[in-house]
C-alpha cells in the first residue's frame, strides 16, 4: 500500500476542470451521465478533502458518488433526467467557482 499524499493547498481555477462521459443520454430517468471534477493546485496536483457542489437545472437528478475530493482531487456524480433538453452544468467549492462549464444533452 502506498502512503496518502494529502494536499492541503487550495485548488486554483485555471488548473481545475470537470468533464462528462458520455455527454448525452436518454431522458428516461435511468440512463446516467458521469460527471467528474478534478480540483488541482497551482502545481497541477490534486487537492483532497474539498466539498464539491454541482449547479444543475432543477430537472436534473444528481446521484452523489463522491462529493469530497480524494487524493487525486477527484469528485464524481451521476446525472439523469426525465426532461429532454440541453443543460449547462457547473461546479464549485466553498472557495472556488470553476470557470469551465459543460453542456449535457438528454434526448
C-alpha positions, 0 to 999 in steps of 0.5 A: 500500500502506498502512503496518502499524499494529502494536499492541503493547498487550495485548488486554483481555477485555471488548473481545475476542470470537470468533464462528462462521459458520455455527454448525452443520454436518454431522458428516461430517468435511468440512463446516467451521465458521469460527471467528474471534477478534478480540483488541482493546485497551482502545481497541477496536483490534486487537492483532497478533502474539498466539498464539491457542489454541482449547479444543475437545472432543477430537472436534473437528478444528481446521484452523489458518488463522491462529493469530497475530493480524494487524493487525486482531487477527484469528485464524481456524480451521476446525472439523469433526467426525465426532461429532454433538453440541453443543460449547462452544468457547473461546479464549485467549492466553498472557495472556488467557482470553476470557470469551465462549464459543460453542456449535457444533452438528454434526448 
